[in-house]
């Protein structure tokens, strides 16, 4: 019976296997094919990843700078960030004092809901920035309505904050839910003061 493997003859004419440690033409072809396949894979993946990355317009929407230079204590402004309303209110000393006297046990939601302070409690310190500014996303946590209370003369509810007329959720001046069906406090978005009068959202 003949063998299918390659053989050669030794010095005495006996059959021996060739030295398998030496690379063959077949090994070179396999290495070349593997290298070409890897290069082709990289050539496909790089443009695909680049196409999936957000463009400059999307990155620009990720952050927004808002001037609060003209906002006096007791006043509020509204802006839009990432398609959602954001309420910015500067509290008076009386409002800050009243909020500080509200015990956490009186709150429906004791979580700060502050993206800048993970796992914080809903205290005045954890719900305000720069000594009196409240910045909250203006979306009711019940069904996503936009509460009233930012524009002059609007109903601020029973606790002087924001009121959602759709289903009667009342928030205090820190944006904490106090009465009604909403389960959570208004969220505080990621933000920082980049100057004495400018807040960057995102």
C-alpha positions, 0 to 999 in steps of 0.5 A: 500500500502506498503512503500519501505523505511525502517521503524521501530516502535516507543515506541507506535507501530507507524511507524517512519523513522530510524535516517538518521544521522547515517552512514549505510553500504551503505555509507561506501561502497560508500566512500570506492569505491570513495577512491579506484577510486581516488587512481587508478586515481592518480596511472595512472596520475603520470606515464603518466605525468612522461612519458610526461616530457622531458628527460635529453637529451632534457633538455640538448639541451635547453641551450648551452654554447658558448665561445667567448674568441677568437672573436675579433672586426670584427670577427664572429662565428656560432653555432647551438642551438636547431637545428638552426644556431646562429650567434655571431659577435663582432662589431668594434667601427666603426660598432657600431657608424654607427648603432647608427647613423641610425634613427629608421625611416629608419628601416623596422622593429623597434622592437628589436625582442629580447627575453631578452627585450620584447617590446624594440626598435631596437636600438644598446643597445637593439640589442647588449650584453656586449658592442659589441656582436651581437647574432642573430638566423641565419634564414631569416625572409622571408622564413627561409633561412640561410643568408650569412655573418658570414664566412670570405669572404661571402657577407654581403650585402649592410649594412655590416651585413648579406645577404640572396641570395635566395630573396635578403634580406639585414640585417645590422650588428645588424641583422636589416632588411634594404632591401628586402622582409624579414619583420622582424629583425633577432631574438635575442635568450634568452641568458646571459653572464655567464662569461667574455668569455662565453655566455649561449643560452636558 
